[in-house]
Amino acid sequence: MRLPIISFCLALAALGSCDSIGRAQVVDDSLAAARYEARCELEFAKLNSRHYWQVEYPRRRRALNAVIAQTELEVRAYKELGREYGPFDRFSTGRPLLVPLLDLKACLLDAEFRLEALRHERNNLVRFHSAEGRLLDLRVAEARRRVIALEGGEVIEIGVEVQ
């Protein structure tokens, strides 16, 4: 009679230990998943930062420089056209070029305002691009700290390091 009770207790103990092993396995799997997620987040943050510094910022700067050059050319063309209309702007036969001259002056003024706004935008881009880049670099640092916290040691980086 004692033998079945002892075997029953041993079976319960074995089942309990299997359950704790299963829980340990689940904890290890969730920790591995968290590590993987943290590593992916770190890699994504590094890619975003690298993309901004090497692609996005230079692209914006080139685009603004191209639009500024085009607008400067437009201003020069309007001024040259105004100089060419100059001899015909004298009062002789009722100023036949009054409407085109007024349109020309309005277009010139509009182009000069756009040029000034574009130059201010380019200056702001150059002045404040480091803040956006710094924000992306801080996201990389935060993701790196999360990986270190989950792994409990140094981060072994794979790939190219961000500037």
C-alpha positions in Angstrom: 0.0 0.0 0.0 2.8 2.3 0.7 4.4 1.7 -2.7 1.5 3.3 -4.7 1.5 6.4 -2.5 5.2 6.8 -2.9 5.0 6.3 -6.6 2.1 8.8 -6.8 4.2 11.4 -4.9 7.2 10.8 -7.2 5.0 11.2 -10.2 3.6 14.5 -8.9 7.1 15.7 -8.2 8.2 14.7 -11.7 5.3 16.5 -13.2 6.0 19.6 -11.1 9.6 19.6 -12.2 8.6 19.3 -15.8 6.3 22.2 -15.4 9.1 24.4 -14.0 11.4 23.3 -16.8 8.6 24.3 -19.3 8.2 27.6 -17.6 12.0 28.2 -17.7 11.9 27.3 -21.4 9.1 29.9 -22.0 11.1 32.5 -20.0 14.2 31.8 -22.1 12.2 32.0 -25.3 10.7 35.3 -24.4 14.1 36.6 -23.4 15.5 35.5 -26.7 12.6 37.1 -28.5 13.2 40.4 -26.6 16.9 40.2 -27.5 16.1 39.7 -31.1 13.5 42.5 -31.1 16.1 44.8 -29.4 18.7 43.9 -32.0 16.3 44.6 -34.8 15.3 47.9 -33.3 19.0 48.8 -33.0 19.7 47.9 -36.6 16.6 49.8 -37.8 17.7 52.9 -35.9 21.2 52.7 -37.3 19.8 52.3 -40.9 17.6 55.4 -40.4 20.5 57.4 -39.1 22.8 56.4 -41.9 20.1 57.0 -44.5 19.5 60.6 -43.1 23.2 61.5 -43.0 24.2 59.9 -46.3 21.0 60.2 -48.5 18.2 62.4 -47.1 20.1 65.5 -46.0 22.4 65.7 -49.1 19.3 65.1 -51.3 17.4 68.0 -49.7 20.4 70.3 -49.9 20.9 69.4 -53.6 17.2 70.0 -54.4 17.2 73.4 -52.6 20.4 74.4 -54.4 18.9 73.4 -57.8 15.7 75.3 -57.2 17.7 78.4 -56.0 19.9 78.3 -59.1 16.8 78.0 -61.3 15.1 81.0 -59.5 18.3 83.1 -59.7 18.3 82.4 -63.5 14.6 83.4 -63.6 15.4 86.7 -61.8 18.3 87.5 -64.2 16.0 86.7 -67.2 13.3 89.0 -65.9 15.8 91.8 -65.3 17.3 91.4 -68.8 13.9 91.5 -70.3 13.1 94.6 -68.4 16.3 96.2 -69.8 15.3 95.2 -73.3 11.9 96.7 -72.8 13.5 99.9 -71.5 13.8 101.9 -74.8 10.2 101.2 -75.6 8.9 102.5 -72.3 9.1 106.1 -73.3 6.0 108.1 -73.9 5.6 108.2 -77.6 2.5 106.5 -78.8 0.5 105.7 -75.7 2.9 103.2 -74.1 1.9 100.1 -75.9 4.0 97.9 -73.6 2.3 99.0 -70.3 0.6 95.7 -69.6 3.6 93.5 -70.4 5.9 95.8 -68.3 3.5 95.5 -65.3 3.4 91.8 -65.7 7.1 91.6 -66.0 7.6 93.7 -62.8 5.1 91.5 -60.9 6.9 88.3 -62.1 10.2 89.8 -61.1 9.0 90.7 -57.7 7.5 87.2 -57.2 10.7 85.5 -58.3 12.8 87.7 -55.9 10.4 86.8 -53.0 10.7 83.1 -53.9 14.5 83.4 -54.1 14.7 85.0 -50.7 12.4 82.4 -49.2 14.4 79.5 -50.7 17.7 81.0 -49.4 16.2 81.2 -45.9 15.0 77.6 -46.2 18.5 76.4 -47.3 20.1 78.3 -44.4 17.6 76.8 -41.9 18.3 73.3 -43.4 22.1 73.8 -43.0 21.7 75.3 -39.5 19.2 72.8 -38.1 20.0 69.5 -39.9 22.3 68.5 -37.0 19.3 68.5 -34.6 17.4 66.0 -36.8 20.6 63.9 -37.2 21.3 64.1 -33.5 17.7 62.8 -32.7 18.3 59.8 -35.0 21.7 59.2 -33.3 20.0 59.3 -29.9 17.5 56.7 -31.1 20.5 54.5 -32.0 22.0 55.1 -28.5 18.8 54.2 -26.8 18.4 51.0 -28.9 22.0 50.1 -28.1 21.3 50.6 -24.3 18.3 48.4 -24.5 20.3 45.6 -26.2 23.0 45.9 -23.5 20.4 45.8 -20.8 18.9 42.6 -22.2 22.1 40.9 -22.9 23.8 42.0 -19.7 27.1 42.8 -21.3 28.8 44.4 -24.2 27.1 44.8 -27.5 28.8 42.9 -30.3 28.0 45.0 -33.4 27.7 43.4 -36.8 27.9 45.6 -39.8 29.1 49.2 -40.5 29.1 51.6 -37.6 27.2 54.9 -38.0 29.4 58.1 -38.1 
